[in-house]
């Protein structure tokens, strides 16, 4: 569990100081890409957190969180693996994905057959 789950509100990880944070809202989930420094401050790592809000039985909100710690020596292999997995999905699992676009449209409608972007904006 995370400290903020017990103490209420935001609590900074003891693992390092936040250097940069990029939240990405995606439907019911928010992904956080956080660059943190080590305790000694002489190195950096990335945490990727998936956060999903849920309603408790008493009506209060809570958040399910899943976190990955990614260290610099693993960046290249992680990116290679992610690109390979995305390429596999695009090639083998999805229909109607344009050759030049893999990004999800902002106007997604699951009743439409083709819901992928036709441009190359922000491709991985």
Buried (B, 14 or more C-beta within 10 A) or exposed (E): EEEBEEEEEEEEBEEBEEEEEEEEEEEEEBBBBBBBBEEEEEEBBBBBBBBEEEEEEEEEEEBEBEEEBBEEEEEEEBEEEEEEEEEEEBEEEEEEBEEEBBBEBEEEEEEEEEBBBEEEEEEE
